[in-house]
């Protein structure tokens, strides 16, 4: 068996390890003693922790948006991953650090002390998830910080007027349900700690800004107003996907509607092309309507455009039927003199005017008419979407 020889370096290393371990054990022991002493004389956890009950307790809120998990536009519900911070002063959790080996902070389970119970007006879930499992951080002065991650699902009225170039505003209204400003006052952080630097883009929606405002709401039930903090989220839709999948095909289908009048009447496919194009527009209209919120005060401009294109497609089919009727009219029926004069003036040709000539000229006139109408519709629609 090898004989162990204690060297000066080995003894020094051993003493350092024992010293660090002893310090950690001593620190944990002081934390246990401090927590036991504070909670043993804490009293009821349902009473606001102020020594002077005539003074309200200030609670400060900070809300960071981590991610937009889902925006269900048909149900008008927004699911958020947030990081919340609440700060207040608990006058029953005060100690002298010198009595506990200079201990500067302790961690306490929220169920053991008083914690503010905020209500979110727009919430469609009950309570905040995970808040009872995250400890509060207490400092010697009694200042308490409570950091909690939460998943919120809130109602948000969707305005799809300028879809897919729309921006949405969703409000998160926080308040104390039972306590007016004579008991609890709600404030919000407005410093560098409130910067939305933790946001992770979801791909579909971009967070443009988060604005916080404080209001004092007076109700008939109570003598004092209630403090409210409202966070307004401004979201912008990423429109590139919808440009390629909806707008560009819609413009191309509009051009195909015009090209119906470039197809010779004798080809026999004018009606088939017009009907196929019309069905494609109706399919696009159903596709867009199924992915948007139920229409309320505002009708989407894109829906109006597609409706106009459906009407234009129907008119083009009626016009094509009339052109085919002219083209296949029997030569036994003479062309009226007035029509001959008009066609001669338009075509500026001295050749004989037949029904086939009238049909081709009518086709050309309808082509230019529908082209101008389509360009006007497209220009007005995009101007209104980008306004």
N, C-alpha and C positions, 0 to 999 in steps of 0.2 A: 504493500500500500504506500502510495506516495505521501510524503509528509508536507503538510501545509505550512508555509512560512509567511508570517505577516510582515509586509513591507510598509513603509510610511505612506506610499501612494494608496495601498489597499485600505489602510486605516482611515485615511482622509475621505476616500470615496464612501466608505461605510458610514462615517459620521454625517456626511452630507445627505445621504439617502434617509437616514434615521431622522435628521433634522427636518427635511421637507415633509416626510410622512407625519411627523409629530405636529408640524404646523397645520397641515391639511386636516388632521383629526381634531386639532384644537379649534380651527375655524368652523368646522361642521358642528362641533359641540356648542360653540357660542351661538351659532345660528339656531340650533335646536332650543337652547335656553331662551333666546330672545323671542322666538316664535311662541314658545309656551307661555312666557310672561305676558306678551301682548294679548294673546287670545284668551288667557285666563281672566282678564279684567275687561274684555272687550264689550261684553253685554249683548244686547239684541242686535242681530244683523239686519233687522228691518227698519231701524231708526237711522236717519241721516246723521253721519258722524261729525257733528259740529257741537262745540261747547256752548256757543251762544245761538240758541234756536231762532233769535230774531234776525239773524244774518243768513242770507241764502248761500248755498254751496255752489261754487262755480265748477262746472264740468266742461272740459274742452274736448272737442271731437276732431279727429283727422281721418280722412278716407282716401286710400290709394286704390286705384283701379289696376288690378293685376292683369286681367284678361276678360275679354268679352267671350263667354263660353258659347252662348247661343242667342240669336235674335229671331224669335218666332213671330214673323210679321203677320201671319194669318190670325194668330191668337193675341197679337200685340203684347207679347211678354218678352222681357230681356233678362237673361241669366248672366250674372257677373261673378267673377272671382275677385274679392276685395281683401285688402289689408286694413284693418281698423285699429285706431288707437284712441283710448279714452284716458284722460288725465284729470285728477282731482286731488284734493288734500283731505286726508282722513286724520282728524285731530285726536283719534284714539290710538293711532299707530305711530307714536312719536317716542324716540328713545335717545339716550346719550351714547354716542359711539364709544366713548372711553370706558363705559361700563361693560362693554362686550368686545373688548380687544380691537377697537377701531372698526367694527363692522359697519359698512356703508350701505348695504342693501340686503334685503331678504326676499324670498319668493314664497307667496302664500296662495293656497288654493282659493279661488273666488267664492266658493260656497262657505268659507269660514269667516268672511268679512262682508261688509256692505259693498255692493256694487251697483252702479246706475243701470236702470232698466229702460233702455231706449225703445221707442216704437217707430217703425218705418211705415209711413202711410201707404206707400205703393206696394208693399210687400204682399206676395200671394202665398208665401210660406209662413209657418208659425215659428217665430224666434230666429236666432242666428245660430248657425251650426258651429260646433267646436268651441264656443265661447266658455263653457263651463269646464273645459279640460285644460285651458291655458292659464298658468299662474299669473297673478298680479305682482308687479315689482314695486316694493315699498322702500322709501329712503328715510333716513333718520328724522327729517323734518315733517314726515307724514305725507309727503307727496307720493301719489300712487300713479303708475303708468300701467296700462293694460293693453297689450298688443294681441290681437286675435285675427286669424284668417277666417273668412266666411264666404259662403256661397249664397248669393241673393238672387231671387227671382222676383222681378217687379213688373208692374204694368207700365206700358209706355205707348202713348197714342202715336200711331204712325201716320205721317203725312207723305203720301206717294205721288204728289202732284208732279214732281220733276223726276220721277223714276226714269232711268237709273242714275241720274246725277243728283240725287236727293241727299239732304242732311237731316238727321233726326235729333231732337232734343228730348232727353229723358230726365225727369226730376226724381231725386231721392230726398224725401222730407223726413227729418228726424226730430223727435220731441219726446218729452216725458208726459205720459198719459194722465197721471194723477197729480203731479206736482206743478204748481204754477211758479212764477218767478219769485214769489216770496219765500219759496222753499228751495227750489233748484233752478239755476240759470245755465243755459246751454250756450257755449261759445264754440268757435272753430279755430284751428291753427291756420295762420296765414303767413308762414315763414318758409325758409328753405326746406324744412321738413315736410312741407305739403306738396312739393314738386312731384309730378306724376312721371317719375323716371323709371318706375318698375313695370310700366305697361308693356305687355307682349302682344304684338299685332296678331289678329285672328285670321287675316287674309281677306275677309269679306268686308269688315268694318274697321275704319280707322278712327282713333280717338283724337279729335281736333283740340279740345280743351275741356277742362273741368272748372266750373265757376261755383264758388261757395258764397252764400248770403245768409244773413241772420234776420229773422223777422220776429215780431212780437204780436201774437194772435190773441185777440180778446174774445171770450165766449160769454154767453149770457149766464152760464152757471156759476161763474166765479168772479170774485172781486178783482183779481190780479190777472194780467195777461200770461200766456204761455209762450216760452221761448221756442223757436223753431230754427233749425239749420237746414237749408236746402242746397243740395249739390245738384248742379245742372250739367249733365253730360251732353256734349255735342259730338255726334257721330257722323262720319261721312262714308258713304258706300263706295267701295272700290268698283268702278264702272267698266273696267277694261273687258271683263268677262261678258258683260251684257252688251257691250258695243259689238263684239265679235259674234255673239250668239243670237242677238235680237235685232239691233239697229241695222247692221250691215245687210243681213238677209232681207229685212223689211224694205230697204232701199232698192235692193236688187229685184225683189218681187214687184216693186212699183215700176221699175224699168221694163220688166217683162210684160206688165199690163199694157204699157205703151207699144211694145213690140208686136202686140197682137195685130195692130193695124199695118205692120210692115209685111205680114204674111199674105201672099197672093190669095185672092178669093177662090181660085180654082184648086188650091192645095187641099181643101177639105178639112183642115186641122185648126182653123181659127177658133171655133167654138170649144174644141177640146183643150186648147192651150189656155183660153180664157177661164174655163171651168176649173182646170187644175190650179191655176194661179189664185183664183178666188178661194178654193178650198184651203190652199196653203196659208192665205191671210187669216181665214177663220181659225185654223189650227194655231197660228201664232197668237191670236187674240185669246183663245182659251188657255194657252200655255202661260201667258203673262198674267191673266186674271187669277189663275190657280196659285201663283206664287206671291201674290200681293194681299195686303190686308183688305177686309171688306170695305168697299167704298163708302165714305161718309160724306163729309162736307166738300171734299175735293175729288174730282175725277182726274186720273192720270192723263197727262198730255199725250203720252205714247198710246194710250187706249183710244183717245180721240183721233189720233193720226191713223191708227190701224182701222178704226171704224170708217173714216173717210176713204181709206184705200179700198175697203170692202165695197162701199157704195160706188166708188170709181170703177171697180172691177165688174160690178153688176151692170153699170151703165155701158161699159165697154162690150159686154156680152150682148146687150140689147142693140147697141150700135152695129156690132158684127153681124147679128141676125138681119138687120135692115140692109147692110151692105150686101150680104149673100142673097137676099131677096131681090135686090136691084140687079145683081150680077146674073142671076138665073132667070130673070124675067124674059118672057117670050118676045122674040123680035117682031111678032105680029102686032104687038101693041106699040103704037108710035110714041116717040118722045115728045112731050109738050113743047111748043115753041119757046115759052119763057125759059124752060130748063136748058134748051139748046143755046139761047142767047147767054145765059149765065155761064154755062160750061165753056162756051167759046171765049167769053171774056176771061175766065179763070185760066184756061189752058193756053189761050192765045194761039190756037191752031185752027186752021180752016178745014180740017178733015171732018168727016161725018161723025156726029155725036151718037153713040149707041149706049144701050143700058150698061154694057160692060165698061165702057169708058167712064160713064157716070159713077159706077161702083168703085173703080180704081181712084178716081179723083176724090170721091167722098172718103175713101180710106186714107188718102194722103192728108186731107184736111183734118180728119179726126186724129191722125198721128200727131200733127203739130199742136192741135188743141189739147189733147191729153198730155203731151209732153210739157207744155207750159203749165198746165194745172198741177202736174206731179211735181215739177220743180218748185212751184210756189208752196205747195203743201210741205215738201221736205224742208225748204228754207225756213218757213214760219215755225215748223215744229222744232227744229234744232235751235233756232233763235230763242224760243220760249224755254226750252230745256236748259239752255246755258245762261239764261238771264239771271 
